[in-house]
């Protein structure tokens, strides 16, 4: 019986360490800190940039006149991307999941009114949004609220940062 108890104790000890070879809480913590430092180093200088804004949806996307481009503004280390959508069917956005968007205190983003001009010269007023972002070149969650009052989850990505040239004043 003593051998059986010892064997069970040994198996229990082994199961606790499965997958932890060479790791401890401190190495995981230092890896997280290194990732955070890398993100901080990658922060852009204050300014305005053109970026690609891609989504996982054909219904939620950048207006065709903009070729998947959006405007990224960096000020005091904070990044915000302005997106101009294809229409006015989306009334709110939330950086996060649809579930979180519906929680009390959620920071829901209201639409702005943007105007686009198509190749044929026709203009149209569409919805735009200013999204605060914390990552570049990685997918993140954005929830959208349509006119029918239902939240939907989507994945988006902001990438290919190009500094905008200063425009000369006339």
GILIN-V708307 format. One record per residue. PHI is phi as a letter, one per 40 degrees, with the letter a starting at -180 (999 if undefined). PSI is psi in radians with two decimals (NA if undefined). OMEGA is omega as a letter, one per 40 degrees, with the letter a starting at -180 (999 if undefined). Layout:
PHI_PSI_OMEGA, PHI_PSI_OMEGA
This chain:
999_-0.69_i, c_-0.68_i, c_-0.68_i, c_-0.77_i, c_-0.74_i, c_-0.70_i, c_-0.75_i, c_-0.74_i, c_-0.72_i, c_-0.74_i, c_-0.70_i, c_-0.75_i, c_-0.70_i, c_-0.70_a, c_-0.52_i, c_-0.61_a, c_-0.01_i, d_2.18_i, g_0.03_a, b_0.19_a, d_2.13_i, g_0.10_a, b_2.65_i, a_3.06_a, c_-0.61_a, c_-0.64_a, c_-0.65_i, c_-0.74_i, c_-0.73_a, c_-0.55_i, c_-0.75_i, c_-0.75_i, c_-0.71_i, c_-0.69_i, c_-0.74_i, c_-0.72_i, c_-0.67_i, c_-0.74_i, c_-0.70_i, c_-0.71_i, c_-0.53_a, c_-0.06_i, d_2.49_a, c_2.73_i, c_2.72_i, d_2.38_i, i_-3.02_a, b_2.36_a, b_2.74_i, b_2.38_a, b_2.80_i, c_2.36_i, b_1.90_a, b_2.61_a, b_3.00_i, c_0.29_a, b_2.54_i, c_-0.25_a, c_-0.45_a, b_1.73_a, a_2.93_i, c_2.57_i, d_2.46_a, d_-0.46_a, c_-0.26_a, b_-0.01_i, f_0.83_i, g_0.33_a, c_2.57_i, b_3.00_a, b_2.15_i, b_2.24_i, b_2.28_i, b_2.21_i, a_2.17_i, f_0.68_i, g_-0.06_i, c_2.36_a, b_2.36_i, b_2.39_i, b_2.28_i, c_2.16_i, b_2.50_i, b_2.10_a, c_3.12_a, c_-0.26_a, a_-2.70_a, b_0.26_a, c_-0.30_i, b_2.17_a, b_-0.43_i, a_2.67_i, b_2.78_i, a_2.28_i, c_1.81_a, i_-2.81_a, c_2.82_i, c_-0.65_i, c_-0.81_a, c_-0.54_a, c_-0.44_a, c_0.01_i, c_2.66_i, c_2.33_i, g_0.03_i, c_2.42_a, c_1.40_a, c_2.41_a, b_2.21_i, c_2.71_i, c_2.63_i, b_2.91_i, b_2.01_i, b_2.70_i, b_2.32_i, b_2.66_i, b_2.16_a, c_2.93_a, d_-0.55_a, c_0.04_i, g_-0.17_i, c_2.43_i, b_2.71_a, a_2.51_i, c_2.24_a, b_3.00_i, c_2.50_i, b_2.86_i, a_2.55_i, b_1.87_a, b_2.22_i, c_2.35_i, b_2.75_i, b_-0.19_a, b_2.64_i, b_2.64_i, g_0.34_i, b_2.50_i, c_2.57_i, a_2.90_a, c_2.39_i, b_2.29_i, b_2.48_i, b_2.55_i, b_2.10_i, c_3.05_a, c_-0.40_a, c_-0.02_i, g_0.30_i, b_2.35_i, c_2.48_i, b_2.46_i, c_2.44_i, a_2.81_i, b_2.36_i, b_2.87_i, a_2.35_i, b_2.14_a, a_3.12_i, f_1.08_a, c_2.22_i, b_2.20_a, c_2.34_i, c_2.43_i, c_2.47_i, c_2.40_i, c_2.42_a, c_2.38_i, c_2.44_a, c_NA_999
